[in-house]
Amino acid sequence: MTNFADLGLAEVLLRALAQENYTTPTPIQAQAIPALLQGRDLLGIAQTGTGKTAAFALPILQRLLDDRRRPAPNTTRALVLAPTRELAAQIADSFRAYAQFARMSVGVIVGGVAHGPQIRMLAGGLDVLVATPGRLLDHIGAGHLRLETTRTIVLDEADHMLDLGFVVPIRKIVSRLPKERQNLFFSATMPKEISTLADDMLRDPVTVRVTPAATTAERVAQRVILVDGSAKRDVLLDLFSDPSFSRAIVFTRTKRGADRVAQHLAANAVGASAIHGNKSQNQRQRALEDFRAGRTRALVATDIAARGIDIDGVSHVVNFELPETPEAYVHRIGRTARAGATGAAVSLCDNSERPLLKQIERVTRQTLEVTDRRTASGSAAEADAPRRPPHEHRRTHQEPGRVTRHAGKPGEHARPPQQQQRRPGNPGGRRPEHSAPRSRVSD
């Protein structure tokens, strides 16, 4: 497959692709589009940056062009579910770009914004609706949207849906769809829960694998700096003294940590802004636009944004704190080296995060280049310290072998005054943003 014309797409779509400077289909596009044009279900195992949005958007638009019926009020002909507001907006922008010469209505439903404009948009009916599950269920429950005429559903970044607690809302949404429909399921990794959901949804699917699960982008140069936890901010500033750090995304584990790192960078003449789940939609969009336009050099983000940021020209990804799952590492560094470019990823690893580093190396099947910038005392302390599994809790001071419980939540351990249990790799003892309870969240 050497060009898009060979795929059997309509002239209006080919013209739009030429306008967007698309010339040769990527592997996932070449494999997925013919099967989807035939109406087959599809399971796509692909990382971000592989061209998968066009792989499902183009055949959806082609099938809608072949059946030009108008959508009824408060319905949508095709539904795309995405885990984050940013990713939903980017998918909708791609649909609009590919349909720029065709009369197609494309809408976005996400949390964090007013309901009124969304209600009015749904009232007119849509050809394509891109939505986050939580807000979509709100509109379905209020009677603003019906799904009985929806013939195509796409789940994008399904494994991230699992991380954010969206599996139950997804099942509720799917239960309202007609039995005769086309199902498209995309995920970068396939944990057991996601595999079960895919088995429940898909019927005799075509499977397309363009990269093995949990592999890292081939064009990303990766390295690790061993550093004392208290020195991470200074090392981060040293990194930004290098002019090649022209557009960098810095990942932290918590929302408060993201704010603090962004403030520290800004106070030291490095333009930075933070993006996370506590920011309003307008704040998140403004931070992304400033970063995209070059008004800031650093975007400090939590893992909720790891797959929702699709910005060309990201020179570096910095893991200020290592993630608690190797899969999150893969998605983080996938924010650079996009669209055929090269990029670099730097991870700051303190002593408590060494088990997390080992997990990343084991799952990604590689040994990362390591530079040691710890103090002599920090290095000696780490050498003498016993290795703990990354999620093992440290006991509080109490009788050996005894676990004290208090009257709080079942299963919680008592904590002495002014002392919090801390997990290795999470120095602040705070809940990582992505580890929310498995229930519906605001997006």
C-alpha positions in Angstrom: 0.0 0.0 0.0 1.8 3.1 -1.2 -0.8 5.8 -1.2 -4.2 6.7 0.2 -5.9 6.5 -3.2 -5.3 2.7 -3.1 -7.5 2.4 -0.1 -10.7 3.2 -1.9 -11.5 6.5 -0.1 -13.8 9.2 -1.6 -12.3 12.1 -3.5 -13.4 14.6 -0.8 -11.4 12.6 1.8 -8.4 12.3 -0.5 -8.4 16.0 -1.1 -8.5 16.7 2.6 -5.6 14.3 3.2 -3.6 16.1 0.5 -4.4 19.4 2.2 -3.1 18.0 5.5 0.1 16.8 3.7 -0.7 13.1 4.2 1.0 11.1 1.5 1.7 7.4 2.5 -0.5 5.4 4.9 1.2 4.3 8.2 1.2 0.5 8.9 -1.9 0.7 11.1 -3.7 2.7 8.5 -2.8 0.4 5.7 -3.9 -2.7 7.7 -7.0 -1.2 9.4 -8.8 0.9 6.8 -9.6 -1.9 4.3 -11.1 -4.1 7.0 -13.1 -1.3 8.5 -14.5 -0.3 5.1 -15.9 -3.8 4.9 -17.7 -3.3 8.3 -15.5 -5.6 10.3 -14.9 -5.1 14.0 -11.3 -4.3 14.9 -8.8 -4.7 17.8 -5.9 -2.4 17.4 -2.8 -2.7 19.6 -0.9 0.5 18.9 0.9 3.2 20.8 0.1 6.9 20.3 1.9 8.5 17.4 1.3 5.6 15.0 -1.5 7.3 13.1 -4.3 5.4 14.6 -6.8 8.3 14.7 -6.8 8.5 10.9 -6.9 4.7 10.8 -10.4 4.8 12.4 -11.6 8.3 11.4 -11.2 7.8 7.6 -13.2 4.6 7.2 -15.9 6.0 9.6 -16.3 9.1 7.4 -16.3 7.0 4.2 -19.1 4.8 5.5 -21.1 7.9 6.6 -20.6 9.3 3.1 -21.9 6.1 1.6 -25.1 6.4 3.7 -26.0 10.1 3.6 -29.0 10.0 5.9 -29.3 12.9 8.2 -28.9 12.2 12.0 -32.1 12.6 13.9 -32.3 15.1 16.8 -30.5 14.0 19.9 -28.7 11.2 18.2 -25.2 10.5 16.7 -24.4 8.1 13.9 -20.9 7.4 15.2 -19.5 7.6 18.7 -15.9 7.8 19.8 -15.0 7.5 23.5 -11.7 9.0 24.8 -10.3 9.0 28.3 -9.4 12.7 28.6 -10.7 16.1 27.5 -7.6 16.9 25.6 -7.6 13.7 23.6 -11.3 14.0 22.8 -10.7 17.5 21.5 -7.8 16.4 19.3 -9.7 13.5 17.9 -12.6 15.8 17.0 -10.1 18.2 15.3 -8.8 15.3 13.2 -12.3 14.3 12.1 -13.0 17.9 11.1 -9.8 18.1 9.2 -10.5 14.9 7.2 -14.1 16.0 6.6 -13.3 19.6 5.7 -14.6 19.1 2.1 -17.6 17.0 3.1 -20.7 18.1 5.0 -20.3 16.3 8.3 -21.3 17.4 11.7 -18.7 16.6 14.4 -19.2 17.4 18.1 -17.3 17.1 21.4 -18.8 16.3 24.8 -16.4 16.6 27.8 -16.6 17.6 31.5 -15.3 20.8 32.9 -17.4 23.1 30.7 -21.0 24.3 30.7 -23.8 21.9 29.8 -25.9 24.4 27.9 -23.9 24.6 24.6 -23.6 20.8 24.6 -27.3 20.3 25.0 -28.0 22.6 22.1 -25.4 20.8 19.9 -26.9 17.4 20.7 -30.4 18.7 19.9 -29.5 19.1 16.2 -28.1 15.5 15.9 -24.5 14.7 14.9 -22.7 12.5 12.4 -19.8 12.0 14.7 -19.6 12.6 18.5 -16.4 12.4 20.5 -16.9 12.2 24.2 -15.5 11.4 27.6 -17.6 8.7 29.3 -18.6 10.6 32.5 -20.1 13.7 30.8 -21.6 11.5 28.1 -23.5 9.4 30.7 -24.8 12.7 32.2 -26.4 13.7 28.9 -27.8 10.2 28.3 -29.3 10.1 31.8 -30.9 13.5 31.2 -32.4 12.5 27.9 -30.3 14.8 25.8 -28.7 11.9 23.8 -30.1 8.6 22.5 -27.8 5.8 21.1 -30.3 3.5 19.4 -29.3 4.7 15.9 -25.5 4.7 16.5 -23.9 2.2 14.2 -20.3 2.6 15.0 -18.5 2.9 18.4 -14.7 3.5 18.9 -12.9 3.0 22.2 -9.6 4.8 22.0 -6.9 4.4 24.6 -8.9 1.7 26.4 -6.2 0.8 28.9 -6.1 4.5 30.0 -9.9 4.2 30.4 -9.2 1.4 32.9 -6.6 3.6 34.8 -9.2 6.4 35.2 -12.0 4.1 36.4 -14.1 4.3 33.2 -14.8 0.6 32.6 -18.2 0.5 34.4 -19.4 3.7 32.6 -18.3 2.3 29.3 -20.3 -0.9 29.9 -23.3 1.3 30.7 -22.9 3.2 27.5 -22.4 0.1 25.4 -25.5 -1.4 26.8 -27.5 1.4 25.2 -26.2 0.8 21.7 -28.0 -1.4 19.1 -26.8 -4.9 18.7 -26.1 -4.4 15.1 -23.1 -2.1 15.1 -19.4 -1.9 14.2 -17.0 -2.0 17.2 -13.5 -0.5 17.1 -11.2 -1.1 20.1 -7.8 0.5 20.4 -5.3 0.1 23.3 -1.5 0.5 23.7 -1.4 -2.4 26.2 -3.8 -5.2 27.0 -4.1 -5.9 30.7 -6.5 -8.6 31.7 -9.5 -6.3 32.4 -9.1 -4.6 29.0 -8.8 -8.0 27.3 -12.1 -9.1 29.0 -13.9 -5.9 27.9 -12.6 -6.4 24.3 -13.8 -10.0 24.2 -17.3 -8.8 25.4 -17.6 -6.1 22.8 -16.0 -7.4 19.6 -17.4 -10.0 17.2 -14.8 -11.9 15.0 -12.5 -8.9 15.0 -9.6 -8.2 12.7 -6.5 -7.7 15.0 -3.9 -5.2 14.0 -0.6 -5.0 16.0 1.8 -2.4 14.9 4.1 -2.4 18.0 4.4 -4.9 20.8 2.7 -4.0 24.1 4.9 -2.0 26.5 7.6 -1.1 24.1 9.1 2.4 23.9 9.4 4.7 20.9 12.4 3.6 18.8 13.4 7.2 18.1 13.5 8.3 21.7 17.0 8.5 23.4 16.5 7.5 27.0 18.6 8.1 30.0 18.3 8.1 33.8 19.9 10.4 36.3 20.3 9.0 39.8 19.8 11.9 42.2 18.9 12.6 45.9 15.3 13.4 46.2 16.0 16.8 47.7 18.2 17.7 44.7 15.7 16.9 42.0 14.6 20.5 41.4 18.1 21.8 41.1 18.9 19.0 38.6 15.8 19.9 36.6 17.0 23.5 36.4 20.3 22.3 35.2 18.6 20.4 32.4 16.7 23.5 31.3 20.0 25.4 31.1 20.6 23.4 27.9 19.1 25.3 25.0 18.1 22.0 23.3 15.4 21.7 26.0 13.2 23.9 23.7 9.9 22.3 24.4 9.7 19.8 27.2 7.0 18.0 29.1 7.8 17.3 32.8 5.8 14.5 34.4 5.1 14.4 38.1 3.1 11.9 40.1 0.7 14.2 41.9 -1.3 17.4 41.1 0.3 19.3 43.9 3.7 18.2 42.8 3.0 19.5 39.2 2.0 22.9 40.6 5.1 23.1 42.7 7.5 22.1 39.9 5.9 24.6 37.5 6.2 27.4 40.1 9.8 26.5 40.7 10.6 26.6 37.0 8.8 29.9 36.5 10.5 31.4 39.5 13.9 30.6 37.9 13.1 32.2 34.5 11.9 29.0 32.8 8.4 29.6 31.3 6.2 26.8 32.6 2.6 25.9 33.3 0.9 22.9 34.9 -1.9 20.8 33.6 -3.8 18.2 35.7 -7.3 17.1 36.7 -7.9 20.0 39.2 -7.4 22.6 36.5 -10.5 23.9 34.7 -11.0 23.1 31.0 -10.1 26.7 30.1 -6.9 26.6 32.2 -5.9 23.3 30.6 -6.5 24.6 27.1 -4.6 27.8 27.8 -1.6 25.9 29.2 -1.6 23.7 26.0 -1.9 26.6 23.7 0.9 28.5 25.4 3.1 25.4 25.2 2.2 24.7 21.6 2.8 28.4 20.6 6.2 28.4 22.3 5.2 31.0 25.0 6.3 28.4 27.6 9.2 26.0 27.4 7.8 23.5 29.9 4.5 21.8 30.4 4.3 20.1 33.8 1.7 17.3 33.7 0.4 14.4 35.6 -0.4 11.0 34.0 -3.9 12.1 33.2 -2.3 14.1 30.4 0.2 11.5 29.2 -1.9 10.4 26.3 -3.9 13.5 25.8 -1.1 15.7 24.6 -0.4 15.5 20.8 1.9 18.4 20.1 4.6 18.2 17.4 8.1 19.4 18.2 8.3 18.2 21.8 12.1 18.0 22.2 12.2 16.3 25.6 10.2 14.4 28.2 11.4 14.6 31.8 10.2 12.1 34.4 10.6 14.3 37.5 9.2 11.2 39.4 9.1 7.8 37.9 5.6 6.4 37.4 4.3 3.5 39.4 3.6 1.3 36.4 5.9 0.6 33.5 3.1 1.2 31.0 2.8 4.8 32.1 6.5 5.3 31.4 5.9 4.1 27.8 3.0 6.5 27.3 4.9 9.4 28.9 7.9 9.2 26.7 5.6 8.7 23.7 4.9 12.5 23.8 8.2 13.1 22.0 9.6 11.7 18.7 6.2 12.1 17.0 5.5 12.4 13.3 8.8 10.8 12.4 10.9 13.2 14.5 13.5 12.2 17.2 13.3 13.0 20.8 14.9 12.4 24.2 13.6 11.3 27.6 15.3 11.9 30.9 14.2 10.3 34.2 15.2 11.6 37.6 15.4 8.6 40.0 16.0 8.8 43.7 16.9 5.9 45.9 13.3 5.0 46.8 12.4 4.8 43.1 15.1 2.2 42.1 12.6 -0.7 42.2 10.4 1.3 39.8 13.3 1.7 37.5 14.0 -2.0 37.6 10.3 -2.7 36.7 10.5 -0.3 33.7 13.7 -2.0 32.4 12.2 -5.4 32.9 8.9 -4.7 31.1 10.4 -2.7 28.3 13.3 -5.2 27.9 16.1 -2.7 27.8 18.8 -1.4 30.1 18.7 2.4 30.3 21.8 4.6 30.4 22.4 5.8 34.0 24.3 8.8 35.3 24.9 9.1 39.0 24.6 12.6 40.5 23.9 11.5 44.1 26.0 12.8 46.9 28.5 10.5 48.5 26.3 10.1 51.6 23.2 9.4 49.5 25.0 6.7 47.5 26.3 5.0 50.6 22.8 5.1 52.2 21.3 3.5 49.1 23.9 0.8 49.0 23.3 -0.2 52.6 19.5 0.0 52.4 17.5 -3.2 51.7 15.6 -3.4 48.5 11.8 -3.2 48.9 9.2 -4.0 46.3 7.9 -0.7 44.8 4.4 -1.0 46.4 5.5 -2.4 49.8 4.3 -0.3 52.8 6.7 0.4 55.6 5.4 -0.5 59.1 4.8 2.1 61.6 6.5 1.7 65.0 4.4 -0.8 67.0 4.7 -4.3 68.4 6.4 -6.7 66.0 4.0 -8.5 63.8 1.0 -6.5 65.0 -1.2 -4.4 62.8 -3.4 -1.9 64.6 -6.6 -0.8 63.0 -8.6 2.3 63.7 -12.2 3.3 63.2 -11.7 4.8 59.8 -12.1 3.0 56.5 -12.0 -0.8 56.6 -8.5 -2.1 56.1 -6.7 1.2 56.8 -3.7 1.0 59.2 -3.4 3.3 62.1 -0.9 6.1 61.7 1.0 7.8 64.5 0.5 11.5 64.9 2.6 13.6 62.4 3.7 10.4 60.6 2.4 9.2 57.3 3.1 5.9 55.7 4.9 6.5 52.5 5.4 4.3 49.5 8.7 4.0 47.8 8.6 6.3 44.8 6.0 8.5 46.3 7.9 10.8 48.8 4.9 12.9 49.6 2.6 10.0 50.6 -0.1 11.4 48.3 -2.4 9.4 46.1 -1.2 9.5 42.5 -3.7 11.2 40.2 -4.2 8.1 38.0 -5.0 5.8 40.9 -8.5 7.1 41.5 -11.1 4.6 42.7 -12.6 2.5 39.9 -15.8 4.6 39.5 -17.0 7.4 37.3 -14.9 10.5 37.3 -15.6 14.0 36.2 -14.3 13.7 32.6 
